[in-house]
Amino acid sequence: MPSIKSRQNERAVILVHLQGLNDLDYNSCLKCNACTVSCPVSNVTLDFGGPKHLGPELARLTEQQEPIDDKRIELCTLCGTCDAVCPEGVPVSSLTANVKALHAEENGTKFRDFVLSHAEYVGKIASAFAPATNLTMKIKPARKVMQWVMGMHADRQFPVYRFNNFKRRYTKKTAETKRKVAYFTGCYATYNQPDIGDAFVNVMKHNGIDVAVPKQKCCGVPMFANGRMKEGKKNAAYNVDSLLAYVRDGYDVVVTCSSCSLSFKKEYLHYLNSAEAEELAQHVYDANEYLRFLKEKDELNEDFGAIGQRAGYFSPCHMKGQGIGNPAMDMLELIPGYEIRDLAADCCGQCGTFGFKEEKYPYSMKMGESMKEAVNELDAEITVTECGMCKTQLDQLTEKKTMHPIEVLAKAYETV
């Protein structure tokens, strides 16, 4: 537990940040309720006050006084849907993130939330003991104990961990080609599904591009989502310094996780409010967005082999929040014989760490129903998505195999 003095200091920082948002940030929010109507949590329960009330309205209410601690903010997943649908560009999720941080400072957090916040640490430990970790996570009695001790729901399926993780597989720190890519792997591709990292490196190789992996820390999204603003900002600052050095040396920063790419493009701008964060954001691409960029420059290798497969594409909330369309579908449609359809489904309900928590699990399952129905209705052979946590929910709620779009593209290059 943090000391009283440290909690007071952090509370002061949060208060300054809240009061430092200029009027245009939230006073543009008046009668519109687009964010609440579109909020995945608000659509399944009345327990949540909604992003409008706990974001811009609460900021306006507390502008000249002490901020109000509202327990309902625990149900905000920071999915970013509110930002994507706001017609006035109000940074609703940044406002609610600060309210989450205030709530965490006022009330403390559970050990479970500390663990879930530190996906990188968990990944390092769990992958080091991967066979035992994965076996334990599959045993229902063990998960029952975890629910009792940690507050993680026993019915939640956990992603597997790999001993031969991506850090062990790929250690290249520099690139020599004309176009150079600095790859931010993220925790999921590093520790849970290193095949994504392998596929990305291979796809870049087919396009004559070397891939370097800079020093990096967890993007901070799990920390922000659990109210650990100070730690999230620390990781953000580290990543900006590390990746910006590559950018200034001519590299493009490419990311295979939609949550990580959104954090660089948007969240770091609000949380760090620095010229360096702004500079980095201009050079960050989602992996398929980068391939689409190469195609627009007539630099994409389109020598794909045919794949006779019917797939459904599930767009993560953090991909929608980037406002770049569906670059994964744009790329997969180039593969001969590959039929890709947008599931047009709502939030999966996993929402990063949200769906692991005992008290949030029922909301998570209810939120995922529309996605489950969309997958079943399309009845494609596989489902494609960029988000590892969306894959976790898809694997739990549907019978279809789930793949990252980069894995499909790598397969198409290899089948020529």
Salt bridges, closest charged atoms under 4 A:
GLU57 OE2 - LYS52 NZ 3.87
GLU57 OE1 - HIS53 ND1 3.43
GLU66 OE1 - ARG11 NH1 2.82
ASP69 OD1 - HIS103 ND1 2.60
ASP70 OD2 - ARG72 NH2 2.86
GLU74 OE2 - LYS71 NZ 3.47
GLU74 OE2 - HIS103 NE2 2.72
ASP83 OD2 - LYS266 NZ 2.56
GLU106 OE2 - ARG11 NE 2.15
ASP113 OD1 - ARG112 NE 2.95
ASP113 OD1 - LYS357 NZ 3.49
GLU120 OE2 - LYS124 NZ 3.99
ASP155 OD1 - LYS140 NZ 2.99
ASP155 OD2 - HIS153 ND1 3.93
ASP195 OD2 - ARG162 NH2 3.49
ASP195 OD1 - ARG169 NH1 3.23
ASP198 OD2 - ARG169 NH1 2.22
GLU231 OE2 - HIS118 NE2 2.69
GLU231 OE1 - ARG228 NE 2.43
ASP252 OD2 - ARG179 NH1 3.34
GLU279 OE1 - ARG248 NH2 2.75
GLU289 OE1 - LYS265 NZ 2.66
GLU299 OE1 - ARG179 NE 2.54
GLU302 OE2 - LYS295 NZ 3.01
ASP330 OD2 - ARG292 NH1 2.83
GLU339 OE2 - ARG310 NE 3.47
GLU359 OE1 - ARG112 NH1 2.86
GLU359 OE2 - LYS360 NZ 2.98
ASP379 OD1 - LYS400 NZ 2.80
ASP395 OD2 - LYS391 NZ 3.04
